[in-house]
Amino acid sequence: MLHRLGTAAATTLVLLACAACDKDKLKGPDAEVKKTDVKLDLPAVPAFDLPPAPADGSRTVKELRVKGKKLFETDVTVHGFVTWAYDCKTAIRKSDEDDKAVQARIDEDPTLCERPKFYIGDTAQTPIEKSLWVVDVPRPYNALEMKRIKKKDRIEPDRCEPDEKDPKKNICGPYNVGDEVEITGSFKTSSPHSERNSEGLVVYKKMKNITQNWETPDIEMPEGAAQGAGAPPAGAKLSPEDLVKQKKG
């Protein structure tokens, strides 16, 4: 009887040992990543504070880009530096073209050029992707308009005579990359000429170029002139686009 009990106990121990072995097989390998008591010296979280607002009450570029939604559809004055400016000749020039050839193509077809525009940033080194888009910038009348529209009828409020020497009449202000400027305009997500930016853009109204000591003159709008940038006056001549289409047709 005692022998049978001893045999049964031994059998039980063997079965338990085998079960333990199977359990170890099912457990799988130990994780390679182990806990450690080493403390990491992480860098401080960078501050995302906005730069201080200019004392003259204007806005900064970063302020408009970060918290500007509440200012959509309002007029703003923003201080900054020109970080990029559109140049039609550079944009459309072919590899074998000189300035004269490029200008000839533009004079023949002004629609090759986009409307003047530029970007401004809080510093001259601000990358374009963090700059603010300024659109509907005034431009000189092109060669086709000069040819087809009499001077007395050239009263568009967003254009100027190419050879205008009187600073009190010239609304086409100078701007170069690096210039310090103050731009006043409407802060929107789209312009009257279909430029769009969900983060906002400034539809140009006037400019003060601090670097070049120039400021948009206060010009009284002539009778019959358009009441908004880009809007045609009553009885306006054909647009440059229509003039080109008519000529090609």
ABEGO torsion letter per residue (X at the ends): XAAAAAAAAAAAAAAAAAAAAAAAAAAEBBBABBBBABBBBBBBBBBABBBBBBAAGBBBAAAAAAAAAAABGBBBBBBBBBABBBBAAAAABBAABBAAAAAAAAAABAAABBBBBBBBBABAABBAAABBBBBGBBBBBBAAAAAABBAAABABAABBBAABABAAABABBBBBBGBBBBBBBBBBABBAAGBBBAAEBBBBABBBBAAAGBBBBBBBBBBGBBABBGBBBBGBBBBAAAAAAAAAX
